[in-house]
């Protein structure tokens, strides 16, 4: 879905980062929300931005871990999202949340 959308928008240079970002967001939703379904959003809210998001029914807020977590391999997903995206955040809803990340698009002049 992400690869197809970015290709259609002629943003092939963002595909690798976008795939890593959406993988981490989905992984976090699966690991932490532990609900039977999630929804993935791939949008272009303006010419300058690509928005990737994962919607789930959990209202538990994600945490950006700033410590190294010792020898643990897991628990660094949002650190990757933070590094690969230009901005990210969480929108709370009555019924759950959307965790999103945005990638800046180079606008041709």
C-alpha atoms as one frame of an Amber mdcrd trajectory, in Angstrom:
protein
   0.000   0.000   0.000   2.716   2.467   0.989   4.965   1.565  -1.947   2.059
   1.828  -4.411   0.902   5.209  -3.107   4.371   6.732  -3.086   5.081   5.417
  -6.573   1.801   6.891  -7.838   2.791  10.234  -6.283   6.270  10.001  -7.893
   7.951   9.916  -4.468  10.140   6.864  -5.044  13.000   8.425  -3.049  10.850
   8.247   0.120   9.805   4.596  -0.228  12.547   2.996   1.894  12.099   5.391
   4.820   8.305   5.220   4.526   8.327   1.408   4.586  10.493   1.392   7.698
   8.256   3.952   9.395   4.996   2.129   8.641   6.540  -1.191   9.701   7.449
   0.263  13.088   4.038   1.898  13.555   2.220  -1.340  12.686   4.536  -3.363
  14.918   3.857  -1.021  17.836   0.102  -1.270  17.312   0.229  -5.067  17.141
   2.493  -5.354  20.200   0.865  -2.770  22.430  -2.767  -2.374  21.380  -3.278
  -6.154  21.157  -6.573  -5.754  19.368  -7.972  -7.771  16.456  -7.703  -4.985
  13.877  -5.838  -1.847  12.936  -6.159   0.540  10.017  -3.290   1.933   7.969
  -3.424   5.438   6.531  -1.313   6.673   3.637  -2.245  10.236   2.771  -0.960
  13.366   1.164  -2.457  16.131   3.318  -0.666  18.754   1.208   1.830  18.910
  -1.644   4.691  19.096   0.831   3.899  16.128   3.068   3.229  12.388   3.090
   1.381  11.136   6.170   1.596   7.527   7.320  -0.597   6.430  10.180  -1.901
   3.496  12.131  -5.307   3.646  13.779  -6.257   1.320  16.625  -8.858   1.200
  19.369  -6.397   1.503  22.258  -6.063   4.847  24.039  -2.656   3.964  25.490
  -0.196   6.609  24.341   3.060   5.507  22.685   6.308   6.338  24.471   9.527
   7.423  22.832  12.220   5.634  24.813  15.333   7.723  25.062  17.467   5.238
  26.990  19.287   2.380  25.327  17.094  -0.317  26.920  20.247  -2.186  27.887
  20.717  -5.248  25.708  17.070  -5.470  24.647  16.572  -5.658  20.897  12.953
  -4.516  21.047  11.542  -1.206  22.210  13.248   1.169  19.817  10.550   1.480
  17.155   9.582   5.078  17.871  13.248   6.064  17.963  13.421   4.860  14.346
  10.168   6.627  13.482  11.549   9.813  15.042  14.811   9.508  13.091  13.255
   8.678   9.700  10.305  11.076   9.730  10.239  14.856   9.835   7.545  14.875
  12.516   5.273  12.404  14.244   2.565  12.375  16.865  -0.591  10.851  18.242
  -4.195  11.961  17.821  -6.516  10.655  20.529 -10.092   9.801  19.673 -12.989
   8.803  21.915 -12.636   5.250  20.619  -8.833   4.954  20.257  -5.925   6.742
  18.617  -3.986   7.417  15.444  -0.211   7.330  15.615   1.175   9.123  12.580
   4.439  10.201  11.014   5.037  12.661   8.225   7.755  12.777   5.599   8.551
  16.032   3.832   8.253  15.956   0.065  10.678  17.857  -2.110   8.355  20.114
  -4.068   9.423  20.753  -7.636   9.432  24.375  -8.735
